[in-house]
Amino acid sequence: MIIDVLDLEDITPDEIVDADPLFGEGLGLDSIDALELGLAIQKRYGVKLNADSEDTRKHFASVNALAELVAAEGTLSGEK
């Protein structure tokens, strides 16, 4: 999903380590990427995100953290 939403043409799924940070030394995403990814997660899984929340920052720490959020609060259809 990350590759598709953010059009990361030079990265394959095998190159993404689930525990690596999404920002900085990890995938190197920026704030615009976070916004686009957040909107896609809200639309696809129905997960409510608050950009100013410290919890949201924790959820965007890694692929693992995002997966845990979606597993706990989301649905595939985007409806709860």
Residue frames as a rotation matrix with the C-alpha (Angstrom) as fourth column:
MET 1
0.566 0.824 0.000 0.00
0.824 -0.566 0.000 0.00
0.000 0.000 -1.000 0.00
ILE 2
0.394 -0.484 -0.782 2.77
0.209 -0.781 0.589 2.46
-0.895 -0.396 -0.206 0.87
ILE 3
-0.665 -0.705 0.246 4.48
0.359 -0.013 0.933 1.97
-0.655 0.709 0.262 -2.48
ASP 4
-0.318 0.633 0.706 1.24
0.928 0.055 0.368 2.39
0.194 0.772 -0.605 -4.43
VAL 5
0.655 0.661 -0.365 -0.12
0.736 -0.667 0.113 5.38
-0.169 -0.343 -0.924 -2.50
LEU 6
0.523 -0.527 -0.670 3.16
-0.037 -0.799 0.600 7.29
-0.852 -0.288 -0.438 -2.58
ASP 7
0.989 -0.096 -0.111 4.27
-0.106 0.057 -0.993 6.20
0.102 0.994 0.046 -6.08
LEU 8
0.326 -0.914 0.243 7.60
-0.674 -0.044 0.738 4.89
-0.663 -0.404 -0.630 -4.79
GLU 9
0.887 0.130 -0.443 8.69
-0.449 0.464 -0.764 3.43
0.106 0.876 0.470 -8.11
ASP 10
0.098 -0.960 -0.264 12.29
-0.613 0.151 -0.776 2.78
0.784 0.238 -0.573 -7.05
ILE 11
-0.612 -0.236 0.754 11.36
-0.775 0.368 -0.514 0.63
-0.156 -0.900 -0.408 -4.01
THR 12
-0.298 0.512 -0.806 10.04
-0.245 0.775 0.582 -2.93
0.923 0.371 -0.105 -3.94
PRO 13
0.702 0.631 0.329 8.05
-0.495 0.101 0.863 -4.48
0.511 -0.769 0.384 -1.07
ASP 14
0.694 -0.490 -0.528 11.01
0.589 0.808 0.024 -6.76
0.415 -0.328 0.849 -0.30
GLU 15
-0.312 -0.871 0.380 13.19
0.477 -0.490 -0.730 -3.71
0.821 -0.047 0.568 0.38
ILE 16
0.036 0.411 0.911 10.88
-0.621 -0.705 0.343 -2.40
0.783 -0.578 0.230 3.10
VAL 17
-0.707 -0.278 -0.651 11.77
0.355 0.656 -0.666 -3.72
0.612 -0.701 -0.365 6.55
ASP 18
0.218 0.975 -0.039 8.63
0.523 -0.083 0.848 -3.62
0.824 -0.205 -0.528 8.69
ALA 19
0.494 -0.064 -0.867 10.48
0.855 -0.147 0.498 -2.39
-0.159 -0.987 -0.018 11.79
ASP 20
-0.593 -0.774 0.223 12.41
0.803 -0.589 0.094 0.40
0.058 0.235 0.970 10.03
PRO 21
-0.337 0.445 -0.829 11.28
0.262 -0.802 -0.537 4.00
-0.904 -0.398 0.154 10.56
LEU 22
0.448 0.567 0.692 9.05
0.853 -0.038 -0.521 5.51
-0.269 0.823 -0.501 7.88
PHE 23
0.980 -0.085 0.177 10.84
-0.034 -0.961 -0.273 8.85
0.194 0.262 -0.946 8.20
GLY 24
0.517 -0.847 0.127 14.50
-0.748 -0.374 0.549 9.87
-0.417 -0.378 -0.826 8.30
GLU 25
-0.466 -0.884 0.026 16.95
-0.791 0.430 0.435 6.99
-0.396 0.182 -0.900 8.00
GLY 26
-0.249 0.447 0.859 14.22
0.140 0.895 -0.425 4.46
-0.958 0.014 -0.285 7.15
LEU 27
0.147 0.415 0.898 12.08
0.937 0.233 -0.261 4.99
-0.317 0.880 -0.354 4.07
GLY 28
-0.818 -0.561 -0.130 12.82
0.510 -0.810 0.290 8.71
-0.268 0.171 0.948 4.12
LEU 29
0.009 0.901 0.433 9.19
0.910 -0.187 0.371 9.82
0.415 0.390 -0.822 3.92
ASP 30
-0.943 -0.260 0.209 8.27
0.173 -0.917 -0.359 13.45
0.285 -0.302 0.910 4.56
SER 31
-0.722 0.679 -0.133 5.23
-0.077 -0.269 -0.960 15.26
-0.688 -0.683 0.246 5.96
ILE 32
-0.208 0.644 -0.736 3.42
-0.969 -0.240 0.064 15.32
-0.136 0.726 0.674 2.60
ASP 33
-0.579 -0.065 -0.813 3.93
-0.326 0.932 0.158 11.55
0.747 0.357 -0.561 2.32
ALA 34
-0.961 0.215 -0.173 2.51
0.248 0.395 -0.885 11.14
-0.122 -0.893 -0.433 5.83
LEU 35
-0.452 0.831 -0.324 -0.57
-0.592 -0.551 -0.589 13.16
-0.668 -0.074 0.741 4.88
GLU 36
-0.169 0.353 -0.920 -1.16
-0.924 0.267 0.272 11.12
0.342 0.896 0.281 1.72
LEU 37
-0.738 -0.174 -0.652 -0.61
-0.027 0.973 -0.229 7.84
0.675 -0.151 -0.722 3.54
GLY 38
-0.908 0.416 -0.041 -2.88
0.023 -0.048 -0.999 8.89
-0.417 -0.908 0.034 6.40
LEU 39
-0.244 0.847 -0.473 -5.69
-0.879 -0.399 -0.260 9.79
-0.409 0.353 0.842 4.02
ALA 40
-0.272 0.079 -0.959 -5.33
-0.669 0.701 0.247 6.45
0.692 0.709 -0.138 2.22
ILE 41
-0.925 -0.092 -0.370 -5.46
0.186 0.738 -0.649 4.55
0.332 -0.669 -0.665 5.53
GLN 42
-0.682 0.728 -0.072 -8.55
-0.322 -0.387 -0.864 6.48
-0.657 -0.566 0.498 6.61
LYS 43
-0.091 0.667 -0.739 -10.28
-0.993 -0.116 0.018 5.81
-0.074 0.736 0.673 3.29
ARG 44
-0.294 -0.100 -0.951 -9.34
-0.510 0.857 0.067 2.14
0.808 0.505 -0.303 2.95
TYR 45
-0.604 -0.089 -0.792 -9.60
0.440 0.791 -0.424 1.01
0.665 -0.605 -0.439 6.59
GLY 46
0.414 0.869 0.272 -11.83
0.264 -0.400 0.877 3.62
0.871 -0.292 -0.395 8.25
VAL 47
0.022 -0.505 -0.863 -9.19
0.996 0.082 -0.022 4.47
0.082 -0.859 0.505 10.86
LYS 48
0.907 0.301 0.296 -9.59
0.264 -0.951 0.158 7.95
0.329 -0.065 -0.942 12.36
LEU 49
-0.053 -0.978 -0.202 -6.30
0.976 -0.008 -0.217 9.85
0.211 -0.208 0.955 12.62
ASN 50
0.954 0.240 -0.182 -5.60
0.283 -0.921 0.269 13.16
-0.103 -0.308 -0.946 14.36
ALA 51
0.487 -0.811 0.323 -2.51
0.378 -0.138 -0.915 14.90
0.787 0.568 0.240 12.96
ASP 52
0.136 -0.423 0.896 -1.84
-0.621 -0.741 -0.255 16.68
0.772 -0.522 -0.364 16.26
SER 53
0.901 0.296 0.318 -2.04
-0.432 0.533 0.728 13.57
0.046 -0.793 0.608 18.43
GLU 54
-0.094 -0.956 0.280 1.11
-0.961 0.160 0.224 12.07
-0.259 -0.248 -0.934 19.91
ASP 55
0.104 0.215 0.971 -0.46
-0.118 0.972 -0.203 8.65
-0.988 -0.093 0.126 19.32
THR 56
0.965 0.261 -0.004 -0.64
-0.021 0.059 -0.998 9.35
-0.261 0.963 0.062 15.58
ARG 57
0.393 -0.899 -0.191 3.08
-0.898 -0.331 -0.289 10.09
0.196 0.286 -0.938 15.55
LYS 58
-0.299 -0.464 0.834 3.71
-0.665 0.728 0.167 6.76
-0.685 -0.505 -0.526 17.25
HIS 59
0.496 0.594 0.634 1.47
0.056 0.707 -0.705 4.96
-0.867 0.385 0.317 14.73
PHE 60
0.981 -0.145 -0.132 3.52
-0.160 -0.202 -0.966 6.39
0.114 0.969 -0.221 11.86
ALA 61
0.376 -0.894 0.246 6.83
-0.687 -0.090 0.721 5.28
-0.622 -0.440 -0.647 13.38
SER 62
-0.772 -0.632 0.063 7.09
-0.459 0.624 0.632 2.14
-0.439 0.459 -0.772 11.22
VAL 63
-0.453 0.593 -0.665 5.18
-0.560 0.391 0.730 -0.26
0.694 0.704 0.155 8.99
ASN 64
-0.664 0.164 -0.730 4.68
0.519 0.803 -0.292 -2.50
0.538 -0.573 -0.618 12.03
ALA 65
-0.845 0.329 -0.421 3.13
0.203 -0.532 -0.822 0.36
-0.494 -0.781 0.383 14.02
LEU 66
-0.568 0.658 -0.494 0.74
-0.820 -0.502 0.274 1.21
-0.067 0.561 0.825 11.17
ALA 67
-0.488 0.355 -0.798 -0.23
-0.198 0.845 0.497 -2.44
0.850 0.401 -0.342 10.78
GLU 68
-0.797 0.173 -0.579 -0.99
0.596 0.384 -0.706 -2.69
0.100 -0.907 -0.409 14.50
LEU 69
-0.767 0.528 -0.365 -3.20
-0.324 -0.809 -0.490 0.41
-0.554 -0.258 0.791 14.29
VAL 70
-0.421 0.614 -0.668 -5.15
-0.836 0.023 0.548 -0.91
0.351 0.789 0.504 11.31
ALA 71
-0.595 0.163 -0.787 -5.53
0.178 0.982 0.069 -4.34
0.784 -0.099 -0.613 12.93
ALA 72
-0.820 0.218 -0.529 -6.84
0.543 0.010 -0.839 -2.79
-0.178 -0.976 -0.127 16.13
GLU 73
-0.438 0.611 -0.660 -9.10
0.022 -0.726 -0.687 -0.06
-0.899 -0.315 0.304 14.76
GLY 74
-0.550 0.140 -0.824 -9.74
-0.774 -0.456 0.439 -0.59
-0.314 0.879 0.359 11.08
THR 75
0.258 0.595 0.761 -11.91
0.082 0.771 -0.631 -2.56
-0.963 0.225 0.151 8.73
LEU 76
-0.591 -0.547 0.593 -11.15
0.587 0.213 0.781 -3.47
-0.553 0.810 0.195 5.14
SER 77
0.026 0.702 0.712 -14.25
0.973 -0.181 0.143 -1.75
0.229 0.689 -0.687 3.80
GLY 78
-0.813 -0.337 0.476 -13.56
0.234 -0.936 -0.264 1.47
0.534 -0.103 0.839 5.71
GLU 79
0.076 0.898 0.433 -16.81
-0.486 -0.346 0.803 1.07
0.871 -0.271 0.411 7.65
LYS 80
-0.925 -0.377 0.043 -17.02
-0.197 0.380 -0.904 0.37
0.324 -0.845 -0.426 11.37
